[in-house]
Amino acid sequence: MKRFIIIVACLFAWLAPFAQTTDFGGILGVEATKKLSAFGLSAGAEGRFNHNFTNFSRLKLEAGADYTFFQKRFKVGTSFNYIYRDKTEYYESMYKLNLNLSYNEKIKQFKIGYRARFQFDFYDNRTAYHKLNPKIYMRNRVECEYSFFSKPLKIALSEEFFWRLNHPSKKIIDALRTIISLNYRIDKTNSLTFFLRADNEVQVSNPENIYYIGIVYHFKD
């Protein structure tokens, strides 16, 4: 555990120089999932704070569905997000459509996973002008999870890359997301996830570096 924390601390320290602006914030979330054989349904809500925890920056509502196949290793799914976010001088609504394909492999107490996500961001141009609408990203995430046999705990480390797809001149990776999390299973249907997250913009002008601490409550039916 100590080695794991040291590695994550070093990783966060390595990411910090990429950003010119540093901020800290918090995330509070709730998520419910239901399994119907190989199919799954999910719904959730998330509130996000920034400016050193003093400003409510975003509300996200999400609904999704997925299908698991090939010995539970592969999963395809889709989700839809409604987001109401702070743009400093005003609040705006935006919508996200996500298409996902993921693969997981278990090796004893470890689980290694990869997720590819095509993300389509739709903006309300009545409140502001957006040159790219929708904005399209491909998000690639790799994750390693470790489960304790004798305790209801899991720890995980993930790294995600945000790749612009429809920018006219810069089809680049412009953001990284690093997460270390601890999941505590309360019982068969309820659990809590505590996490640290670093969102880093790269290869853009005036990049930002935002660190979050967060808690998500999970209900599984």
KOLDOLUM-580544 format. One record per residue: x negated, y negated, z of N, C-alpha, C in turn; residue in one letter. Coordinates in steps of 0.001 Angstrom, whole numbers, plus 500000, padded with zeros to 6 digits. Example, Ala and Ser with C-alpha at 12.3 -4.5 7.8 and 13.67 -1.06 7.14 Angstrom:
REM KOLDOLUM-580544
GULO    n.X    n.Y    n.Z   ca.X   ca.Y   ca.Z    c.X    c.Y    c.Z type
GULO 486810 505690 507800 487700 504500 507800 486800 503300 507800    a
GULO 487150 502250 507080 486330 501060 507140 487100 499970 507870    s
END
This chain:
REM KOLDOLUM-580544
GULO    n.X    n.Y    n.Z   ca.X   ca.Y   ca.Z    c.X    c.Y    c.Z type
GULO 499176 501204 500000 500000 500000 500000 499134 498736 500000    m
GULO 498074 498711 500851 497202 497542 500914 496523 497286 499570    k
GULO 496058 498373 498920 495422 498210 497613 496409 497659 496595    r
GULO 497646 498126 496670 498676 497683 495739 498912 496181 495886    f
GULO 499009 495689 497132 499246 494273 497381 498057 493440 496916    i
GULO 496842 493946 497139 495647 493221 496701 495615 493082 495188    i
GULO 495963 494172 494482 495980 494132 493018 496980 493099 492516    i
GULO 498182 493064 493130 499208 492110 492705 498775 490682 492994    v
GULO 498155 490452 494162 497683 489117 494509 496643 488638 493498    a
GULO 495750 489522 493101 494739 489170 492094 495386 488879 490748    c
GULO 496431 489644 490410 497125 489430 489141 497805 488068 489114    l
GULO 498459 487687 490211 499100 486376 490293 498055 485267 490200    f
GULO 496911 485453 490862 495855 484453 490813 495315 484305 489395    a
GULO 495266 485404 488648 494788 485353 487269 495758 484608 486372    w
GULO 497073 484739 486659 498076 484107 485815 498171 482603 486057    l
GULO 497860 482144 487253 498077 480747 487614 497400 479754 486684    a
GULO 496151 479956 486237 495502 478953 485397 496178 478702 484059    p
GULO 497066 479609 483617 497728 479411 482334 498715 478246 482385    f
GULO 499103 477805 483561 500152 476814 483672 499616 475484 484164    a
GULO 500239 474405 483689 499873 473081 484137 500799 472588 485227    q
GULO 501998 473139 485301 502974 472739 486302 503332 473955 487154    t
GULO 503228 473805 488456 503520 474916 489365 504718 474564 490227    t
GULO 505626 475525 490384 506822 475331 491193 507111 476630 491944    d
GULO 507934 476513 492992 508327 477668 493782 509848 477670 493918    f
GULO 510423 478877 493956 511873 478964 494052 512338 480280 494631    g
GULO 513660 480454 494655 514269 481660 495206 515391 482165 494325    g
GULO 515654 483466 494426 516711 484106 493654 517545 484971 494585    i
GULO 518860 484816 494534 519802 485648 495278 520729 486310 494267    l
GULO 520873 487644 494373 521688 488339 493390 522484 489476 493981    g
GULO 523496 489898 493226 524301 491063 493580 524589 491827 492299    v
GULO 524573 493166 492371 524766 493992 491183 525568 495227 491548    e
GULO 526505 495591 490696 527307 496795 490877 527184 497652 489622    a
GULO 527000 498961 489803 526899 499884 488672 527813 501077 488898    t
GULO 528275 501649 487792 529138 502823 487855 528731 503791 486758    k
GULO 528551 505055 487103 528179 506085 486139 529405 506877 485711    k
GULO 529530 507088 484406 530591 507909 483823 529907 508939 482941    l
GULO 529415 510019 483560 528601 511005 482864 527356 510331 482327    s
GULO 527130 510365 481006 525938 509744 480434 526100 508245 480215    a
GULO 527307 507733 480404 527556 506311 480220 527443 505568 481551    f
GULO 527086 504295 481474 527000 503478 482664 527565 502094 482412    g
GULO 528188 501527 483437 528711 500171 483384 528060 499363 484497    l
GULO 527878 498083 484262 527252 497238 485271 527832 495839 485221    s
GULO 527789 495160 486368 528204 493763 486477 527388 493136 487590    a
GULO 527091 491851 487443 526274 491208 488456 526355 489706 488398    g
GULO 525808 489078 489435 525748 487628 489517 524428 487250 490178    a
GULO 523905 486083 489787 522612 485634 490303 522602 484128 490438    e
GULO 522081 483649 491567 521854 482231 491773 520362 481974 491889    g
GULO 519885 480913 491260 518453 480641 491241 518179 479215 491714    r
GULO 517130 479061 492533 516728 477768 493069 515292 477472 492635    f
GULO 514993 476179 492406 513630 475781 492070 513269 474504 492821    n
GULO 512226 473793 492359 511745 472573 493020 511506 472836 494508    h
GULO 510708 473879 494764 510384 474264 496142 511634 474563 496964    n
GULO 512560 475304 496354 513780 475815 496992 514818 474722 497269    f
GULO 514655 473511 496745 515558 472411 497086 516643 472167 496046    t
GULO 516537 472771 494855 517477 472473 493776 518100 473755 493235    n
GULO 519430 473738 493089 520122 474881 492478 519981 474773 490969    f
GULO 519239 475686 490367 518872 475529 488962 519715 476337 487991    s
GULO 520313 477436 488452 521027 478254 487477 521958 479253 488155    r
GULO 523102 479489 487501 524030 480552 487869 524137 481481 486676    l
GULO 523999 482779 486911 524114 483761 485829 525143 484817 486194    k
GULO 526050 485096 485266 527018 486180 485381 526731 487166 484260    l
GULO 526742 488470 484579 526324 489468 483599 527244 490679 483624    e
GULO 527492 491245 482444 528232 492497 482300 527543 493323 481227    a
GULO 527459 494652 481446 526746 495482 480490 527230 496916 480468    g
GULO 526756 497653 479458 527062 499068 479313 525854 499754 478693    a
GULO 525665 501039 479034 524519 501772 478494 524849 503250 478343    d
GULO 523991 503941 477609 524144 505374 477355 522783 506044 477518    y
GULO 522713 507092 478346 521479 507810 478621 521479 509141 477869    t
GULO 520320 509492 477286 520255 510727 476505 518850 511310 476564    f
GULO 518692 512473 475941 517439 513214 475874 516832 513397 477263    f
GULO 517499 514263 478051 517047 514619 479396 516856 513397 480288    q
GULO 517701 512409 480112 517712 511182 480914 516439 510346 480777    k
GULO 515696 510582 479702 514477 509803 479484 514745 508510 478706    r
GULO 515701 508552 477776 515984 507396 476932 517322 506774 477322    f
GULO 517391 505463 477119 518631 504753 477397 518784 503613 476396    k
GULO 519972 503505 475815 520312 502369 474969 521450 501616 475643    v
GULO 521452 500314 475474 522498 499545 476138 522606 498139 475600    g
GULO 523631 497472 476056 523851 496084 475703 524397 495361 476921    t
GULO 524138 494065 476988 524670 493254 478077 524931 491846 477561    s
GULO 525828 491162 478264 526191 489791 477906 526073 488923 479154    f
GULO 525412 487777 479006 525212 486855 480124 525885 485521 479840    n
GULO 526510 484983 480876 526911 483573 480864 526021 482848 481866    y
GULO 525409 481739 481438 524472 481008 482289 524863 479538 482322    i
GULO 524910 478991 483520 525151 477568 483740 523901 477021 484406    y
GULO 523140 476158 483711 521810 475809 484190 521569 474304 484231    r
GULO 520663 473927 485124 520304 472534 485341 519264 472103 484304    d
GULO 519541 471022 483583 518596 470450 482620 518116 469066 483069    k
GULO 518034 468876 484376 517567 467645 485028 518605 466525 484949    t
GULO 518978 466117 483750 519931 465022 483610 521372 465510 483467    e
GULO 521554 466791 483235 522894 467338 483057 522820 468854 483218    y
GULO 523976 469485 483327 524075 470946 483332 524644 471395 481994    y
GULO 524144 472534 481503 524643 473051 480241 524966 474539 480360    e
GULO 525873 474992 479504 526224 476404 479423 525454 477057 478282    s
GULO 525030 478281 478495 524417 479057 477428 524832 480514 477589    m
GULO 524622 481291 476531 525054 482681 476508 523919 483535 475958    y
GULO 523786 484727 476497 522757 485656 476044 523408 486986 475671    k
GULO 523020 487504 474520 523389 488855 474109 522115 489677 474063    l
GULO 522078 490782 474805 520889 491622 474905 521166 493008 474328    n
GULO 520205 493520 473550 520239 494884 473029 518988 495591 473533    l
GULO 519155 496706 474245 518040 497328 474952 517800 498766 474509    n
GULO 516538 499148 474520 516131 500548 474382 515017 500780 475397    l
GULO 515182 501785 476260 514184 502038 477293 513831 503518 477357    s
GULO 512624 503768 477882 512119 505126 478046 511464 505233 479417    y
GULO 511756 506333 480142 511181 506561 481462 510624 507974 481555    n
GULO 509500 508095 482219 508870 509395 482432 508487 509513 483901    e
GULO 508924 510606 484546 508607 510837 485950 507413 511782 486071    k
GULO 506464 511395 486912 505286 512211 487203 505155 512266 488715    i
GULO 505686 513347 489300 505738 513493 490753 506468 512296 491370    k
GULO 505755 511504 492203 506418 510385 492866 506396 509101 492031    q
GULO 505794 509152 490862 505700 507978 490006 506739 508041 488895    f
GULO 507179 506867 488475 508013 506748 487281 507439 505626 486423    k
GULO 507082 505950 485186 506536 504985 484244 507617 504657 483222    i
GULO 507829 503377 482995 508903 502997 482087 508519 501887 481125    g
GULO 509173 501893 479963 509023 500841 478964 510410 500440 478480    y
GULO 510628 499120 478364 511903 498636 477830 511663 497599 476749    r
GULO 512289 497802 475592 512293 496807 474518 513672 496151 474497    a
GULO 513688 494830 474515 514955 494098 474530 514940 493030 473441    r
GULO 515975 493051 472593 516214 491951 471673 517215 491010 472338    f
GULO 516802 489765 472514 517603 488785 473239 517989 487642 472305    q
GULO 519287 487357 472245 519820 486273 471424 520399 485212 472363    f
GULO 519807 484015 472347 520244 482914 473203 521102 481952 472391    d
GULO 522345 481768 472828 523266 480856 472163 523498 479641 473058    f
GULO 523383 478447 472490 523498 477212 473258 524747 476427 472850    y
GULO 525217 475608 473794 526344 474727 473523 525797 473394 473022    d
GULO 525869 473167 471728 525316 471946 471149 526160 470705 471414    n
GULO 527257 470848 472120 528043 469670 472482 527371 468870 473592    r
GULO 526530 469514 474393 525858 468812 475486 524425 468435 475134    t
GULO 523798 469157 474198 522426 468854 473784 522166 469510 472442    a
GULO 521186 468971 471727 520839 469522 470420 519731 470555 470586    y
GULO 519939 471732 470010 518936 472794 470043 518584 473153 468604    h
GULO 517318 472998 468268 516868 473229 466895 517102 474670 466469    k
GULO 516825 475610 467381 517063 477021 467103 518278 477476 467901    l
GULO 519332 477813 467210 520553 478246 467885 521267 479264 466995    n
GULO 521128 480575 467277 520522 481125 468498 518989 481182 468437    p
GULO 518404 481286 469611 516974 481547 469738 516820 483046 470002    k
GULO 515923 483686 469259 515802 485144 469327 514438 485529 469884    i
GULO 514462 486412 470872 513243 486932 471475 513245 488450 471416    y
GULO 512047 489016 471369 511857 490421 471697 511070 490467 472991    m
GULO 511635 491128 474004 510997 491212 475312 510519 492644 475541    r
GULO 509226 492786 475807 508625 494092 476056 508207 494177 477516    n
GULO 508733 495166 478234 508428 495305 479659 507883 496694 479957    r
GULO 506793 496743 480697 506247 498000 481195 506334 497957 482724    v
GULO 506640 499113 483330 506851 499156 484774 506342 500468 485341    e
GULO 505757 500390 486522 505331 501570 487263 505997 501532 488627    c
GULO 506670 502629 488981 507407 502710 490235 506916 503904 491045    e
GULO 506817 503717 492347 506377 504787 493251 507435 504986 494328    y
GULO 507885 506242 494500 508901 506586 495500 508260 507338 496660    s
GULO 508628 506963 497876 508164 507653 499071 509091 508834 499360    f
GULO 508522 510026 499498 509344 511205 499765 510007 511142 501140    f
GULO 509297 510674 502149 509791 510716 503524 510549 509467 503940    s
GULO 510600 508430 503056 511254 507186 503413 512142 506721 502257    k
GULO 513213 505989 502589 514116 505500 501517 513567 504246 500853    p
GULO 512319 504309 500392 511646 503143 499844 511067 503439 498462    l
GULO 511065 502412 497619 510388 502453 496333 509659 501130 496138    k
GULO 508449 501198 495592 507738 499984 495224 507494 500025 493720    i
GULO 507466 498861 493109 507314 498814 491650 506540 497571 491246    a
GULO 505844 497694 490129 505121 496585 489526 505447 496585 488041    l
GULO 505818 495414 487507 506163 495330 486094 505555 494078 485474    s
GULO 505341 494170 484158 504852 493032 483372 505699 492952 482099    e
GULO 506137 491741 481767 507009 491552 480607 506466 490433 479723    e
GULO 506568 490650 478404 506075 489704 477415 507253 489199 476581    f
GULO 507364 487872 476428 508447 487259 475668 507898 486817 474308    f
GULO 508360 487448 473259 507843 487215 471910 508896 486517 471061    w
GULO 508617 485279 470628 509521 484554 469741 509625 485266 468391    r
GULO 510830 485361 467869 511000 486029 466577 511428 485095 465457    l
GULO 512227 484088 465747 512770 483272 464655 512274 481834 464669    n
GULO 511166 481580 465357 510584 480237 465282 509969 480043 463891    h
GULO 510184 478898 463256 509709 478728 461867 508192 478756 461704    p
GULO 507434 478369 462740 505979 478294 462576 505184 479036 463644    s
GULO 505783 479311 464804 505046 479933 465906 505769 481180 466399    k
GULO 505548 482296 465744 506093 483576 466192 505072 484187 467150    k
GULO 505115 483719 468395 504074 484039 469370 504691 484550 470664    i
GULO 503863 485121 471514 504247 485382 472900 504099 484076 473663    i
GULO 505211 483532 474181 505159 482234 474850 505463 482292 476344    d
GULO 505688 483509 476878 505952 483620 478311 505615 485021 478803    a
GULO 505187 485087 480062 504913 486335 480757 505707 486356 482058    l
GULO 506139 487532 482462 506846 487677 483742 506271 488866 484495    r
GULO 505778 488606 485702 505202 489641 486556 506060 489790 487806    t
GULO 506415 491029 488148 507275 491273 489317 506698 492402 490152    i
GULO 506622 492177 491467 506372 493245 492417 507608 493339 493302    i
GULO 508120 494545 493485 509380 494694 494205 509323 495854 495196    s
GULO 510170 495759 496194 510357 496804 497196 511847 497066 497311    l
GULO 512257 498305 497036 513662 498683 497128 513886 499543 498358    n
GULO 514875 499152 499169 515224 499902 500376 516630 500457 500216    y
GULO 516772 501779 500268 518061 502445 500129 518744 502527 501483    r
GULO 519869 501841 501615 520622 501842 502868 521378 503153 503029    i
GULO 522085 503572 501978 522773 504862 501941 522909 505254 500474    d
GULO 523799 506196 500168 523918 506698 498799 524434 505657 497818    k
GULO 525131 504661 498292 525751 503693 497385 525205 502267 497519    t
GULO 524451 501988 498573 524013 500623 498817 522495 500545 498954    n
GULO 521903 499506 498383 520465 499299 498518 520148 497816 498375    s
GULO 518951 497440 498818 518461 496073 498725 517111 496078 498027    l
GULO 516887 495114 497154 515597 494943 496505 515024 493580 496870    t
GULO 513814 493594 497401 513078 492372 497717 511940 492255 496701    f
GULO 511711 491051 496173 510697 490958 495130 510007 489599 495128    f
GULO 508806 489607 494543 508059 488402 494183 507952 488380 492672    l
GULO 508144 487203 492075 508140 487098 490620 507356 485872 490177    r
GULO 506530 486048 489163 505798 484936 488552 506231 484787 487109    a
GULO 506776 483623 486755 507150 483298 485380 506117 482319 484835    d
GULO 505408 482726 483785 504318 481923 483242 504527 481655 481763    n
GULO 504556 480378 481379 504576 480016 479962 503144 479983 479441    e
GULO 502952 480463 478225 501622 480486 477607 501748 480049 476149    v
GULO 500676 479525 475615 500593 479114 474205 501641 478075 473818    q
GULO 502047 477245 474790 502982 476155 474521 502435 474894 475175    v
GULO 502924 473731 474737 502506 472483 475359 503173 472336 476729    s
GULO 502445 471802 477699 502932 471607 479069 503532 472878 479661    n
GULO 502779 473963 479697 503321 475218 480231 503627 475121 481720    p
GULO 504610 475908 482156 505031 475938 483551 504659 477268 484192    e
GULO 504456 477228 485489 504152 478406 486287 505078 478372 487495    n
GULO 506047 479271 487556 507035 479265 488630 506969 480591 489380    i
GULO 506823 480506 490714 506823 481681 491576 508159 481751 492315    y
GULO 508764 482942 492314 510029 483147 492995 509898 484240 494057    y
GULO 510664 484097 495122 510950 485213 496017 512442 485499 495888    i
GULO 512824 486764 495962 514211 487086 495719 514706 488299 496463    g
GULO 516035 488357 496586 516741 489481 497199 517940 489816 496318    i
GULO 518112 491086 495997 519269 491544 495226 519922 492692 495978    v
GULO 521242 492592 496147 522036 493675 496756 522626 494534 495641    y
GULO 522442 495853 495739 522937 496777 494723 524037 497671 495320    h
GULO 525106 497815 494570 526169 498764 494918 526318 499738 493767    f
GULO 526214 501038 494070 526307 502085 493042 527477 502985 493345    k
GULO 528386 503109 492400 529576 503947 492569 529360 505287 491859    d
END
